[in-house]
Amino acid sequence: MLGHPPRPFRKMKGPFERLKYDLRRVWECPVCGRHVRTGGHVTSLFCRCQEKLPPEERRCMKLIANGIRRVDSAKPRSSKD
């Protein structure tokens, strides 16, 4: 057998790259200040605090962070003496 080893002997790869970066968008409501994280497919968003307002008076949430952010899984501990 040339190439790849048989299936039972292959090492399983984990989700390391998927968990390493946060690819979600962060939105902030201009009225109540609530933050929401969504996928990249969301292009505009309305907050729950404005559900009872008529559609012409609602304000869209503001996109405050867009793009790839590195997620640090190991946070440094503070040293206390």
N, C-alpha and C positions, 0 to 999 in steps of 0.2 A: 504494500500500500504506500503510495506516494501522496504527498500533500497533507491533508488534515487527518488527525487521528480519529479513530471511531468515536461515535457520539458519546458513549458512556465515559470516555476519558477526557473529554473537552472540559475546560474550566468555564464556569458560568460567569458572564460579565454582569456587573451590577449597574445601578442607575447613577453612578458617580457624576457624570457630566450633567445629567438632568437636574440633580439636586445642587450642583455647584453654583449655578447661576439662577438669579430670579429674573424671569423674562416678562413678568406681569407689569401692567401699567398701574400707576397710582393716581387716583382722582380725589379731589377735595371739594366739598360742597361750600359755596361762597356764603350760604345762609347760616348753616349750623356748624360747619367746620368738620363734618364727618369725613373719614378717609375710607376709600374702597379700592381694593386691588382687583383688576380684571385681566383677562387675556388680551392679546394683541388685536383680536377681531372686533373689539368694542371701540367705536369711534366717537360716540357721545353718550352721555349718561345723565339721568335726572335722579336727585336724591329722594328718599322716602318722605322727608319732611315737607315736600312740596306737592304731595299727592292730592291734597284737597283744593289746591289752587287751580284756576282755569288754565288751560294749556298756554294761552298767550302771556300769562304772568310768570310762568315757571322759568327758572334760570338753570342753565346747564352747569354740571360740575366742571371744575377746571382740572386739566391734566397737569399734574405737578412733577411727575417723574416718568420718563419714557426711555426705554433702552435697557441694555444689559447691565445688571448690577451683580457684583460678586457677593455671594452669601458666605459669611464666615461661620462655619459650624463650630469651631473651637474659639470661644470668646476668652480673652485673657482675664485671668483672675487678679483682683487687686491684692497686693501684699499688705497685710496689716501687722504691725509690730506690737 
